[in-house]
Amino acid sequence: MAGIGFPGPEVDGIRIHGNPRLGEEIDARVRSKEPLKACTHCLGSSGPMVPHRQVNRQGRTEWLEEDNRADIEFARRNVRRQALERHVPPVAMRAARKGRRILDYLTS
């Protein structure tokens, strides 16, 4: 999460050591329907294919410093589009695209 500005483990994390409610908190997290906040920064299987490679310390540092914001935003838009296509009838989707094109033309 380096360079993205994510607040840290206090948002999604569960304290492991000295936590008398550890089991309850893990159970609640596993059963929760709400995605982790960290998941909004992950490309999951929607991102570009990248070959696996083993890296040394310098390679790890370079990997952490990579700027993947454009890929993340592309994946978000793509996932939203796919969800809309699954839940919105094709006629309504075409109307929405046409309306978007008209709005883009009027605001440009």
Order of alpha helices (4+ residues) and beta strands (2+ residues): alpha-alpha-alpha-alpha-alpha
